Amino acid sequence: MQIMKEVIETGDFDFYPVEHHIIDSSTDGKKVEIKWSDGHLSKFHFIWLRDNCPCCIHPDTREPIFNIVSMPDDLLIYSVSTTQEGFLEVIWSGEPHTSYFHPGWLRSHCFDLLKKPFPEPLTWDSKNKKEPDRFDWNEIISDPKTERKWLYSLVETGCSIIQNVEPSKNGLIQIAKRIGVIRETNFGLTFDVEAKTGPDTAAYTEIGLPPHTDLPTREYQPGLQLLHCLKNSVKGGESILVDGFRVAEEIRLKEPETFDLLTSVPWDFGNRSTLTDYRWKTPMIKLDNNGKIEEIRVGNFLRVPLQIDFDLIEPMYKAYKLLETLNHDDRFKLRFRLEQGECLIIDNRRILHARDSFDSSTGERHLCGCYIERDELWSSIRMIERRNRQKRMNSALNQ
């Protein structure tokens, strides 16, 4: 692999190793066609190129300052060529401007070669997974490869356990900040999950909790949940996880009409106390623009009276019963005991969590938790990959 040794402006903070060089370029005024050294052909639209000109950014923030409003109506590409340094030169007609595009940047943004920034979720059940992937905290903070593997595991499986963490609130915060910014809720920046007097949620009792996601009652339910075990010497209280995407796949395959109801008819969620009243109305299963399962909202104890058309009441309750029946099915459950110094992290919009009931008279059970958004995880992964690209470029420059 050859990497260009000149450091040139790309318009952002990232690094773009040049693995393929521009062999030829041409334009008809409205598009640029590029032939690369590996034979691949790329095509770029003139408006897209003008909008992404790397010199039309703020020098400090690297945010674009070009505004489409200022683009001349008769703007076209006058000519293209490849400079001695290897990047694409675009001379514009309609305005006195010339743009220079880094070949590594162009190649990474080729529409035909766009790579998915993150791995795809790998759904699981009790047949192909026995417990969440485990990682050692000291290895995460000392070995970038382990940290990357841990973060990718969260995307792929939706859950992981970190071991050998200081059994304190500070230990929890260290892990959370390793990923990103903690999201504060009405339960605080962090919260203590233990049996309490006068609880404002079922989680703060000794009763067993059914599989659920946290805060489906919010317009934007938290992306990641961290539950750090400070003490656990009680009888009972085992942790349970269910892959909500896997359950949704099962319904989509075997009961497509039920799946349509669960993805289209909104349910009423609520979390009420003497001081707050949070409610939100949305389908239990959310699909993205391509029809892929994107989010699950389930919480039997976080529901308020369903408000929908009368004719939908019975079919919706049947659909909900099927969803909950599968969520309680041992085929889909992981069951394990969270020990002191272990921190469980789950994708709260995918993984349902539950617990068995426990008896406080037999010992202590104290978890400390917090929330982080999914995009904090994605940002951390992007930064790891950016640093890896920087290392590759630095290594090539030192050769």
C-alpha positions as CSV (number, residue, x, y, z in Angstrom):
1,M,0.0,0.0,0.0
2,Q,1.3,3.4,-1.0
3,I,0.4,6.5,1.1
4,M,0.9,10.0,-0.1
5,K,3.5,11.7,2.1
6,E,2.2,15.3,1.5
7,V,-0.1,16.6,4.2
8,I,-3.0,18.4,2.4
9,E,-6.3,19.9,3.5
10,T,-9.3,17.5,3.4
11,G,-11.8,19.8,5.0
12,D,-12.3,17.8,8.2
13,F,-10.3,16.4,11.1
14,D,-10.0,12.8,9.7
15,F,-7.2,11.0,8.1
16,Y,-7.4,9.4,4.6
17,P,-4.6,7.0,3.6
18,V,-4.2,7.0,-0.2
19,E,-4.4,3.3,-1.2
20,H,-5.3,4.0,-4.8
21,H,-4.2,6.8,-7.1
22,I,-6.1,8.8,-9.7
23,I,-5.1,7.6,-13.2
24,D,-7.5,9.6,-15.3
25,S,-10.3,12.2,-14.8
26,S,-12.9,13.7,-17.1
27,T,-16.0,15.9,-17.0
28,D,-19.0,16.9,-19.0
29,G,-19.6,19.9,-16.8
30,K,-22.1,18.3,-14.6
31,K,-20.2,15.3,-13.3
32,V,-16.6,14.1,-12.9
33,E,-15.6,10.6,-13.7
34,I,-12.4,9.2,-12.2
35,K,-10.4,6.1,-13.1
36,W,-8.3,4.7,-10.2
37,S,-5.1,2.7,-10.2
38,D,-7.0,-0.5,-9.2
39,G,-9.3,0.0,-12.2
40,H,-12.3,1.2,-10.3
41,L,-14.4,4.0,-11.8
42,S,-16.0,6.7,-9.6
43,K,-18.6,9.3,-10.5
44,F,-19.2,12.6,-8.6
45,H,-21.9,15.1,-9.2
46,F,-20.8,18.7,-9.7
47,I,-23.2,20.2,-7.1
48,W,-21.9,17.6,-4.5
49,L,-18.3,18.5,-5.3
50,R,-19.0,22.2,-5.0
51,D,-20.8,21.7,-1.7
52,N,-17.9,19.7,-0.3
53,C,-15.1,21.9,-1.5
54,P,-12.4,21.4,1.3
55,C,-11.3,25.0,1.3
56,C,-14.9,26.3,2.0
57,I,-14.8,25.4,5.7
58,H,-14.0,27.3,8.8
59,P,-10.3,26.9,9.6
60,D,-10.9,26.1,13.3
61,T,-14.2,24.2,13.5
62,R,-13.9,22.6,10.0
63,E,-17.6,23.2,9.6
64,P,-18.8,24.2,6.0
65,I,-19.3,27.8,5.3
66,F,-20.4,27.4,1.7
67,N,-24.1,28.1,1.4
68,I,-26.1,26.6,-1.4
69,V,-28.0,29.9,-1.7
70,S,-24.8,31.6,-3.0
71,M,-24.3,29.0,-5.8
72,P,-24.7,30.6,-9.2
73,D,-27.6,29.2,-11.3
74,D,-25.2,28.7,-14.2
75,L,-22.5,26.9,-12.2
76,L,-20.7,24.1,-14.0
77,I,-17.3,22.4,-14.0
78,Y,-15.0,24.0,-16.6
79,S,-12.2,21.5,-16.3
80,V,-10.6,18.8,-14.2
81,S,-7.1,17.5,-13.9
82,T,-4.7,15.7,-11.5
83,T,-2.0,17.7,-9.8
84,Q,1.6,16.5,-9.3
85,E,0.7,15.8,-5.7
86,G,-2.1,13.4,-6.8
87,F,-5.2,15.2,-6.0
88,L,-8.1,16.3,-8.2
89,E,-8.2,19.9,-9.4
90,V,-11.6,21.2,-10.3
91,I,-11.9,24.6,-12.1
92,W,-15.4,26.0,-12.0
93,S,-17.3,28.1,-14.5
94,G,-19.9,30.6,-13.3
95,E,-17.7,31.7,-10.4
96,P,-13.9,32.3,-10.0
97,H,-13.1,29.3,-7.8
98,T,-10.9,26.3,-8.0
99,S,-11.3,23.2,-5.7
100,Y,-8.7,20.6,-4.8
101,F,-9.8,17.2,-3.6
102,H,-7.5,14.7,-1.7
103,P,-7.6,11.3,-3.5
104,G,-7.9,9.4,-0.2
105,W,-10.9,11.6,0.8
106,L,-12.5,11.2,-2.7
107,R,-12.1,7.4,-2.6
108,S,-13.5,7.1,0.9
109,H,-16.6,9.0,-0.3
110,C,-17.1,7.2,-3.6
111,F,-20.8,6.4,-3.8
112,D,-20.2,2.9,-5.3
113,L,-17.9,2.0,-2.4
114,L,-19.6,3.5,0.6
115,K,-18.9,1.2,3.6
116,K,-21.1,0.8,6.5
117,P,-19.5,2.7,9.4
118,F,-20.4,0.1,11.9
119,P,-20.9,-3.7,12.0
120,E,-24.4,-5.0,11.7
121,P,-26.3,-6.3,14.7
122,L,-25.9,-10.0,15.2
123,T,-29.1,-11.3,16.8
124,W,-28.9,-14.1,19.3
125,D,-31.0,-16.4,21.5
126,S,-30.2,-18.9,24.2
127,K,-29.0,-21.5,21.5
128,N,-26.2,-19.4,20.1
129,K,-25.2,-17.2,23.1
130,K,-24.9,-18.2,26.8
131,E,-23.9,-14.9,28.4
132,P,-22.8,-11.4,27.3
133,D,-19.2,-11.0,26.0
134,R,-16.8,-10.3,28.9
135,F,-14.0,-7.8,28.9
136,D,-11.4,-6.7,31.6
137,W,-11.5,-3.0,32.5
138,N,-7.7,-2.8,32.8
139,E,-7.2,-4.3,29.3
140,I,-9.8,-1.9,27.8
141,I,-8.0,1.2,29.1
142,S,-4.5,0.0,28.2
143,D,-5.0,-1.8,24.9
144,P,-6.7,0.0,22.0
145,K,-7.4,-3.3,20.2
146,T,-9.4,-4.6,23.3
147,E,-11.2,-1.3,23.5
148,R,-12.2,-1.5,19.9
149,K,-13.4,-5.1,20.3
150,W,-15.5,-4.1,23.3
151,L,-17.2,-1.2,21.5
152,Y,-17.8,-3.3,18.4
153,S,-19.3,-6.0,20.6
154,L,-21.8,-3.5,22.0
155,V,-22.9,-2.8,18.4
156,E,-23.0,-6.4,17.3
157,T,-24.6,-8.2,20.3
158,G,-26.1,-5.2,22.1
159,C,-24.6,-6.2,25.5
160,S,-21.3,-6.8,27.4
161,I,-19.9,-7.2,30.9
162,I,-16.8,-5.4,32.1
163,Q,-15.0,-7.2,34.9
164,N,-12.6,-5.9,37.6
165,V,-14.2,-2.5,37.9
166,E,-13.9,-0.5,41.1
167,P,-17.2,-1.4,43.0
168,S,-18.3,2.2,43.4
169,K,-20.2,5.0,41.7
170,N,-16.8,6.4,40.5
171,G,-16.1,3.1,38.8
172,L,-19.4,3.4,36.9
173,I,-18.6,7.0,35.9
174,Q,-15.2,6.0,34.6
175,I,-16.7,3.4,32.2
176,A,-19.4,5.8,31.1
177,K,-17.0,8.6,30.4
178,R,-14.8,6.2,28.4
179,I,-17.7,6.1,25.9
180,G,-19.1,9.6,26.2
181,V,-21.4,11.9,28.0
182,I,-23.8,10.6,30.6
183,R,-27.5,11.4,30.0
184,E,-29.3,12.8,33.1
185,T,-32.9,11.8,33.7
186,N,-35.5,12.4,36.4
187,F,-33.7,9.5,38.3
188,G,-30.5,11.6,38.3
189,L,-27.2,11.6,36.6
190,T,-26.6,8.2,38.1
191,F,-29.2,6.1,40.1
192,D,-29.0,3.4,42.7
193,V,-30.9,0.2,42.0
194,E,-31.7,-1.3,45.4
195,A,-34.8,-2.0,47.5
196,K,-36.0,1.3,48.9
197,T,-38.7,2.6,51.2
198,G,-41.3,4.6,49.1
199,P,-40.0,3.6,45.7
200,D,-41.0,5.5,42.6
201,T,-40.4,2.6,40.2
202,A,-40.7,-1.2,40.4
203,A,-36.9,-1.4,39.9
204,Y,-36.4,-0.1,43.5
205,T,-38.3,-3.0,45.0
206,E,-37.5,-6.7,45.6
207,I,-40.0,-8.0,43.1
208,G,-39.0,-9.7,39.9
209,L,-39.0,-7.5,36.8
210,P,-40.3,-8.7,33.4
211,P,-38.2,-8.1,30.3
212,H,-38.3,-4.4,29.5
213,T,-36.4,-1.5,28.1
214,D,-35.9,1.5,30.3
215,L,-37.8,4.7,29.9
216,P,-40.0,3.8,26.9
217,T,-42.0,6.6,28.4
218,R,-39.7,9.2,26.9
219,E,-39.8,10.7,23.4
220,Y,-36.1,9.6,23.1
221,Q,-35.5,6.6,25.2
222,P,-31.9,6.2,26.4
223,G,-29.5,4.4,24.0
224,L,-27.2,2.6,26.4
225,Q,-27.8,1.6,30.0
226,L,-24.9,0.7,32.4
227,L,-25.6,-1.3,35.5
228,H,-22.6,-1.6,37.8
229,C,-22.7,-4.2,40.6
230,L,-21.5,-2.7,43.9
231,K,-22.8,-5.5,46.1
232,N,-24.7,-8.7,45.5
233,S,-25.0,-11.3,48.3
234,V,-28.7,-11.8,48.3
235,K,-30.6,-15.0,47.4
236,G,-32.1,-14.5,44.0
237,G,-31.9,-11.4,41.9
238,E,-30.3,-13.1,38.8
239,S,-30.1,-10.9,35.7
240,I,-31.9,-11.8,32.5
241,L,-31.4,-10.4,29.0
242,V,-33.5,-10.8,25.8
243,D,-32.5,-9.7,22.3
244,G,-35.6,-7.7,21.3
245,F,-34.4,-7.7,17.7
246,R,-34.3,-11.5,17.7
247,V,-37.9,-11.7,19.1
248,A,-39.1,-9.1,16.5
249,E,-37.5,-11.2,13.7
250,E,-39.4,-14.3,15.0
251,I,-42.7,-12.4,14.9
252,R,-42.0,-10.9,11.4
253,L,-41.2,-14.4,10.1
254,K,-44.1,-16.3,11.7
255,E,-46.8,-13.7,12.3
256,P,-46.4,-11.0,9.7
257,E,-49.8,-9.4,10.3
258,T,-49.0,-9.1,14.0
259,F,-45.6,-7.6,13.1
260,D,-47.4,-5.0,11.0
261,L,-49.6,-4.0,14.0
262,L,-46.6,-3.8,16.4
263,T,-44.7,-1.6,13.9
264,S,-47.6,0.7,12.9
265,V,-50.0,1.1,15.8
266,P,-48.7,3.3,18.7
267,W,-48.9,2.1,22.3
268,D,-49.2,4.3,25.3
269,F,-46.3,4.3,27.8
270,G,-46.1,6.2,31.1
271,N,-44.1,6.7,34.2
272,R,-45.9,8.5,36.9
273,S,-45.0,9.5,40.4
274,T,-46.0,12.1,43.0
275,L,-43.6,14.6,41.3
276,T,-43.5,13.7,37.6
277,D,-45.7,12.4,34.8
278,Y,-43.8,11.2,31.7
279,R,-45.7,9.7,28.8
280,W,-45.1,8.9,25.2
281,K,-47.1,7.2,22.4
282,T,-45.3,5.2,19.7
283,P,-45.2,1.7,18.2
284,M,-43.4,-1.0,20.2
285,I,-41.2,-1.9,17.2
286,K,-39.7,0.8,15.1
287,L,-38.3,0.3,11.6
288,D,-35.8,2.4,9.7
289,N,-36.4,3.8,6.2
290,N,-35.2,0.4,4.7
291,G,-37.6,-1.7,6.8
292,K,-34.9,-2.9,9.2
293,I,-35.7,-3.2,12.9
294,E,-34.2,-0.2,14.6
295,E,-35.8,0.1,18.1
296,I,-37.8,-1.9,20.6
297,R,-39.9,-0.3,23.4
298,V,-41.3,-2.7,26.0
299,G,-42.3,-2.2,29.6
300,N,-45.3,-4.0,31.1
301,F,-45.1,-1.9,34.3
302,L,-44.5,1.3,32.2
303,R,-47.8,1.4,30.4
304,V,-50.8,3.6,30.8
305,P,-54.3,2.9,29.4
306,L,-54.2,2.3,25.6
307,Q,-55.9,5.0,23.6
308,I,-56.5,3.8,20.0
309,D,-59.5,3.1,17.8
310,F,-62.0,0.7,19.3
311,D,-61.7,-1.9,16.5
312,L,-57.9,-2.1,17.1
313,I,-58.1,-2.9,20.8
314,E,-58.5,-6.6,20.6
315,P,-56.0,-7.2,17.8
316,M,-53.4,-5.0,19.5
317,Y,-53.8,-6.8,22.8
318,K,-53.3,-10.1,21.0
319,A,-50.2,-8.7,19.3
320,Y,-48.9,-7.5,22.6
321,K,-49.6,-10.8,24.3
322,L,-47.6,-12.6,21.6
323,L,-44.7,-10.2,22.0
324,E,-44.6,-10.6,25.8
325,T,-45.0,-14.4,25.5
326,L,-41.9,-14.6,23.4
327,N,-40.0,-12.2,25.6
328,H,-40.7,-14.5,28.6
329,D,-39.8,-17.7,26.6
330,D,-36.6,-19.3,27.8
331,R,-35.5,-19.8,24.2
332,F,-34.7,-16.1,24.0
333,K,-33.3,-15.6,27.5
334,L,-29.8,-15.2,28.8
335,R,-29.7,-15.7,32.6
336,F,-26.6,-15.0,34.7
337,R,-25.6,-13.5,38.1
338,L,-23.9,-10.1,38.1
339,E,-21.2,-10.1,40.7
340,Q,-19.5,-7.3,42.6
341,G,-17.1,-5.3,40.4
342,E,-18.9,-6.3,37.2
343,C,-20.6,-3.7,35.0
344,L,-23.3,-4.7,32.5
345,I,-23.8,-2.5,29.5
346,I,-26.8,-3.0,27.2
347,D,-28.3,-1.3,24.1
348,N,-31.5,-0.1,25.7
349,R,-33.3,0.2,22.4
350,R,-32.6,-3.4,21.5
351,I,-31.9,-5.5,24.6
352,L,-34.6,-6.2,27.1
353,H,-33.4,-6.7,30.7
354,A,-35.1,-8.3,33.6
355,R,-34.3,-9.8,37.0
356,D,-35.6,-12.5,39.4
357,S,-37.1,-11.4,42.7
358,F,-34.7,-11.4,45.7
359,D,-34.9,-11.5,49.5
360,S,-33.1,-8.5,51.1
361,S,-33.0,-10.3,54.4
362,T,-30.4,-12.7,52.9
363,G,-27.8,-10.1,52.1
364,E,-27.3,-6.9,50.0
365,R,-28.0,-6.2,46.4
366,H,-26.9,-2.7,45.2
367,L,-26.4,-1.7,41.5
368,C,-25.5,1.7,40.4
369,G,-26.7,2.8,36.9
370,C,-26.6,5.5,34.3
371,Y,-27.5,6.1,30.7
372,I,-25.6,7.1,27.6
373,E,-26.9,7.8,24.1
374,R,-26.1,5.5,21.2
375,D,-24.4,8.2,19.3
376,E,-21.8,8.5,22.0
377,L,-20.9,4.9,21.3
378,W,-20.8,5.6,17.5
379,S,-18.6,8.6,18.1
380,S,-16.2,6.6,20.2
381,I,-15.9,4.0,17.4
382,R,-15.3,6.6,14.8
383,M,-12.5,8.1,16.9
384,I,-10.8,4.8,17.3
385,E,-10.9,4.2,13.5
386,R,-9.6,7.7,12.9
387,R,-6.7,7.1,15.2
388,N,-6.0,3.9,13.5
389,R,-5.9,5.7,10.1
390,Q,-3.6,8.3,11.6
391,K,-1.2,5.6,12.8
392,R,-1.1,4.1,9.3
393,M,-0.3,7.4,7.7
394,N,2.4,8.2,10.3
395,S,3.9,4.8,9.8
396,A,4.1,5.4,6.1
397,L,5.6,8.9,6.5
398,N,8.3,7.5,8.7
399,Q,9.4,4.8,6.3
